[in-house]
Amino acid sequence: MAVSDVVHSDEQELAAVKAATLIESLPWLKRFSGTVVVVKFGGNAMVDDALKRAFAEDMVYLRYAGLFPVVVHGGGPQISAALEAAGIPSEFRGGYRYTSTEAISVVRDVLAGEVNREIVDLINEHGDLARGVSGEGSTLFEGRRRGVVVDGETFDLGHVGDITEVDPSSVLTEIRAGRIPVVSSIATNEDHPDSALNVNADAAAGALAIALEATKLVMLTDVAGLYSDWPNRESLVAAITVSALTDLLPSLESGMIPKMTACLESVVGGVGGATIIDGRIPHSILLEVFTQRGSGTEVIPDDRAASYGAPVVTSTGKTAAHAGAETKGQS
């Protein structure tokens, strides 16, 4: 066989693989086109330049594929750096950052300014596509201050709160204009409207997904997904029912609890599916949305367990074999 024949054969095989990948995305393009997908941007993907650019490309791809992506972000590493530069100590109580009156102004500047602007700019390298939306703008998020209980003792957290109301009109305005809203996790204090609250970005993404009646919520993390028996790497869960996750939630690592709580509450609230994926993998969002296998761990309603297209951890603690009638991401 001539060398040219070998090269031609290799090119054909590569082309076939590319074509198969594109065809594999067809059911998901049909399923998600014209729907809202909320993506919580966080973890290592927020601080690695290559991953940030890959994330921006994913958002642009989703938009041109006919989806309406909405980005919700926090900014823990950036906030810590800014507070240190300002000489303001970072104190954590029960896993939450105590946010003083002095600190909340820094938090607002970092989230609504630095982080939000960078994400918008990266997306807009591909065209005039993204707009920043402040969580406290147009009362998108309203919240109430909260404390935290540690060893039976209640501690004040300052300007930290839970979301109580969501008005998605400012986000919907951007979606209707064909743009990608990029939302910062800041809320207006419902008791003191001139005061801002630092809210958990995972919770903000889940609450916004419910308010937008999103088809899907995707949470970027720094792990491959949810493990039912951490640190056993063999216990990675492909899918888990609402009941099973409710039972498992108290035993999870503290860092996973807000993420899985947001996924749980969003599915209960009517979102079509909620998945946590590994943001350390370039283009992991496209793999999740447009491939049969997907990635990470999806939270599903109990009544979908029997027909789901992968093994599902059920409320009994058992893994239900899939019937193959339904595949990941469908509601």
Summary of the structure (lengths in Angstrom):
residues: 331
radius of gyration: 20.8
end to end distance: 51.1
largest distance: 79.0
contacts: 1131
relative contact order: 0.14
helix: 44%
strand: 27%
